[in-house]
Amino acid sequence: MKAFIVDQYKKVPLRLGETPEPGVGDRDVLVEVRAAGINPLDSKIRDGEFKLILPYRPPFVLGHDVAGTVMQVGAAVRRFKPGDEVYARPRDGRIGAFAERIAIDEADVALKPANLSMEEAAAVPLVALTAWQALVEKAKLKAGQKVLIHAGSGGVGAFAIQIAKHRGATVATTTSTANVDLVKQLGADVVVDYKTEEFDKILSGYDVVLNSLDGKTLEKSLAVLKPGGLLISISGPPDVAFARSQNLGWPVRLVLRLLSAGIRRKARGRGIDYSFLFMRADGEQLGRITSLIEDGAVSVVVDKTFPFGRLNEAMAYVDTGRAKGKVVVTVKPEGQ
Ligand SMILES: NC(=O)c1ccc[n+]([C@@H]2O[C@H](COP(=O)([O-])OP(=O)(O)OC[C@H]3O[C@@H](n4cnc5c(N)ncnc54)[C@H](OP(=O)(O)O)[C@@H]3O)[C@@H](O)[C@H]2O)c1
């Protein structure tokens, strides 16, 4: 089958080539990929930035978000059947959405929201699960609480604003002038235009901050939180709890302990809890996100769709850091 392959860890375009058909285990569903979502994580893996944490051995197929049709199921699969339209963030170690077909553990899969196209569905899993795991699972966000979501116009931010609003929280977000209207439409109550304002001079007394930006933004976010507040970062630095959850060896644990020492110390000094979150595949949670989308509580923002053959252009566009919502490739157009 055709797939986009990483031949070596390097900042070079992926190679479109032939790769063996995926093997289908007892608990796997084989999915014909109709659309695949692009994430900054794809470029980071391609460039070798995640080698220590996710040691994929080249050549391998990239791609973390998929929407498509079930072609075949393993002997132990109970929840899906051939013909089902599904979507997924396949688990780490078993990625490969930039291909014509992918075998996925059924535990990672959910039925695709009926009101979405394949392209819209492929825009959902990784970022929506990240927002859910940060705000619902970790922060246990409640009605009346105040949350600051950085980069509200990005893939994660657009879902995080809507999920936080659905929980009844007051939502502040940072964005540039061009995206102020977009984040307001998504439900943000307070919008800080980072081109003209400094969020840490304006906001205070927040319960939760979700950071997806750089270390400076992470540190400044401490000033926004009240004592007892939660600072959750998805862009680093990773902490020891994360190293433990990934079963990383002691040398890597030590490195991560040192990398996160500064922010952990500063947070502790203010009575704030710092944690790093690395999202995980979860078909059951994705099913709950399906319901939110079908109920109209959450909508999907797709910035651009590219044909499969132009996947490297799609990745380059995500790499600019300017995407509004998600970028998707159509692998098999409707009716083909
Ligand atoms: N740990 C995890 O599990 C996990 C999961 C998902 C993502 N991530 C990471 O989180 C980060 C964000 O991911 P994403 O998919 O949301 O990225 P994305 O969609 O590519 O983010 C692009 C958006 O970021 C906004 N942005 C850029 N700089 C900003 C700034 N200084 N202030 C406010 N907004 C800014 C841009 O808006 P403007 O054009 O208006 O600046 C743009 O809309 C990435 O580093 C990604 O790798 C981690």
The ligand as an SDF file (V2000), in Angstrom:
LIG
                    3D

 48 52  0  0  0  0  0  0  0  0999 V2000
    1.6710   16.7650   25.3300 N   0  0  0  0  0  0  0  0  0  0  0  0
    0.6680   16.4250   24.5200 C   0  0  0  0  0  0  0  0  0  0  0  0
    0.0090   15.4070   24.7060 O   0  0  0  0  0  0  0  0  0  0  0  0
    0.3230   17.3230   23.3710 C   0  0  0  0  0  0  0  0  0  0  0  0
   -0.8530   17.1050   22.6450 C   0  0  0  0  0  0  0  0  0  0  0  0
   -1.1690   17.9870   21.6140 C   0  0  0  0  0  0  0  0  0  0  0  0
   -0.3190   19.0440   21.3060 C   0  0  0  0  0  0  0  0  0  0  0  0
    0.8250   19.1960   22.0220 N   0  0  0  0  0  0  0  0  0  0  0  0
    1.7390   20.3220   21.7360 C   0  0  0  0  0  0  0  0  0  0  0  0
    1.0420   21.5240   22.0200 O   0  0  0  0  0  0  0  0  0  0  0  0
    1.4320   22.5270   21.0900 C   0  0  0  0  0  0  0  0  0  0  0  0
    0.1910   23.0760   20.3960 C   0  0  0  0  0  0  0  0  0  0  0  0
   -0.3800   22.0600   19.6010 O   0  0  0  0  0  0  0  0  0  0  0  0
   -1.5320   22.4250   18.5720 P   0  0  0  0  0  0  0  0  0  0  0  0
   -1.8620   21.1980   17.8100 O   0  0  0  0  0  0  0  0  0  0  0  0
   -2.6310   23.1490   19.2590 O   0  0  0  0  0  0  0  0  0  0  0  0
   -0.7020   23.4420   17.6260 O   0  0  0  0  0  0  0  0  0  0  0  0
   -1.1840   24.3160   16.4050 P   0  0  0  0  0  0  0  0  0  0  0  0
   -2.5960   24.0350   16.0750 O   0  0  0  0  0  0  0  0  0  0  0  0
   -0.1660   24.1600   15.3380 O   0  0  0  0  0  0  0  0  0  0  0  0
   -1.0530   25.8160   16.9920 O   0  0  0  0  0  0  0  0  0  0  0  0
   -1.1390   26.8820   16.1020 C   0  0  0  0  0  0  0  0  0  0  0  0
   -1.8440   28.0250   16.7910 C   0  0  0  0  0  0  0  0  0  0  0  0
   -1.0220   28.5210   17.8600 O   0  0  0  0  0  0  0  0  0  0  0  0
   -1.2800   29.9090   17.9850 C   0  0  0  0  0  0  0  0  0  0  0  0
   -0.1420   30.5790   18.6050 N   0  0  0  0  0  0  0  0  0  0  0  0
    1.1520   30.5250   18.2070 C   0  0  0  0  0  0  0  0  0  0  0  0
    1.9070   31.2940   19.0170 N   0  0  0  0  0  0  0  0  0  0  0  0
    1.0780   31.8410   19.9490 C   0  0  0  0  0  0  0  0  0  0  0  0
    1.2530   32.7140   21.0510 C   0  0  0  0  0  0  0  0  0  0  0  0
    2.4540   33.1850   21.3830 N   0  0  0  0  0  0  0  0  0  0  0  0
    0.1690   33.0360   21.8000 N   0  0  0  0  0  0  0  0  0  0  0  0
   -1.0580   32.5580   21.4830 C   0  0  0  0  0  0  0  0  0  0  0  0
   -1.2920   31.7450   20.4330 N   0  0  0  0  0  0  0  0  0  0  0  0
   -0.2460   31.3840   19.6740 C   0  0  0  0  0  0  0  0  0  0  0  0
   -1.4750   30.3730   16.5510 C   0  0  0  0  0  0  0  0  0  0  0  0
   -2.3250   31.4920   16.5650 O   0  0  0  0  0  0  0  0  0  0  0  0
   -1.7760   32.9190   16.0260 P   0  0  0  0  0  0  0  0  0  0  0  0
   -1.5260   32.7240   14.5550 O   0  0  0  0  0  0  0  0  0  0  0  0
   -2.8820   33.8370   16.3780 O   0  0  0  0  0  0  0  0  0  0  0  0
   -0.4940   33.1840   16.7880 O   0  0  0  0  0  0  0  0  0  0  0  0
   -2.1270   29.1720   15.8620 C   0  0  0  0  0  0  0  0  0  0  0  0
   -3.5250   29.3140   15.7060 O   0  0  0  0  0  0  0  0  0  0  0  0
    2.4560   21.8830   20.1610 C   0  0  0  0  0  0  0  0  0  0  0  0
    3.7470   22.1290   20.6700 O   0  0  0  0  0  0  0  0  0  0  0  0
    2.1360   20.3970   20.2820 C   0  0  0  0  0  0  0  0  0  0  0  0
    3.2240   19.5640   19.9720 O   0  0  0  0  0  0  0  0  0  0  0  0
    1.1730   18.3620   23.0390 C   0  0  0  0  0  0  0  0  0  0  0  0
  1  2  1  0
  2  3  2  0
  2  4  1  0
  4  5  1  0
  4 48  2  0
  5  6  2  0
  6  7  1  0
  7  8  2  0
  8  9  1  0
  8 48  1  0
  9 10  1  0
  9 46  1  0
 10 11  1  0
 11 12  1  0
 11 44  1  0
 12 13  1  0
 13 14  1  0
 14 15  2  0
 14 16  1  0
 14 17  1  0
 17 18  1  0
 18 19  2  0
 18 20  1  0
 18 21  1  0
 21 22  1  0
 22 23  1  0
 23 24  1  0
 23 42  1  0
 24 25  1  0
 25 26  1  0
 25 36  1  0
 26 27  1  0
 26 35  1  0
 27 28  2  0
 28 29  1  0
 29 30  1  0
 29 35  2  0
 30 31  1  0
 30 32  2  0
 32 33  1  0
 33 34  2  0
 34 35  1  0
 36 37  1  0
 36 42  1  0
 37 38  1  0
 38 39  2  0
 38 40  1  0
 38 41  1  0
 42 43  1  0
 44 45  1  0
 44 46  1  0
 46 47  1  0
M  CHG  2   8   1  16  -1
M  END
$$$$
